[in-house]
Amino acid sequence: MGVIRKDFKRGKELVGKGHISRTDFDKLEAEFTSARRAQPGQTGFAVHHTESPF
């Protein structure tokens, strides 16, 4: 996650300066968001395990 976070922060700076396109930044943002959601402990949502009685 560390590299993805750094890429996102750097992309935020570069898109503001016009060095990368908004489309490229949107891709970085989507990757960053997906990575955050993939880490259950980092999302703020509780992870529950339920078993069926069958």
N, C-alpha and C positions, 0 to 999 in steps of 0.2 A: 504494500500500500504506500510505502514511503516514496518510491519513485513516481508513482501515479500522482500523488499529492504534489510533489515538486514540479512535475510536468504541468499540472493544472495551474498552480500558482504562477509559473513562468509564462504559460500561455495567456493568463489573465493580463499580465504586464505587456506582453507582445501585441495582443489584439488591441489594447488601448493605444499603443503607439502606432498601430497600423502595419506592423511587421509580419503578422500572419492574418489570414482571412477569418472572418466570423465563422465560416463553415468549419475550418480547422479547429477553432476554439470550441465550437459546439461538440465536435467529436471528442475532444479532451474532457469536456464537461460530462458528457455521457459516460465515458470510461470511468471517470472519477466517481460519479454517482453510482454506477453499477458496482464498483469495487467496495464502496461504503455499505451498500445493501447486502453484499455477499458476506460481510462480517457480522454475524448475529449479535455478538457482544457490543458492537459499536453503534447499532442502529437506534437504541433506546427502546426497542420493543422486546418484550419477554418472549423467550422461545419455550414452547410447551410441547411435551411429548404425550400423546394419548394413545391408548391401545383399545382395540375393539374387543368386545366381550365374546366374539365368535370364536 
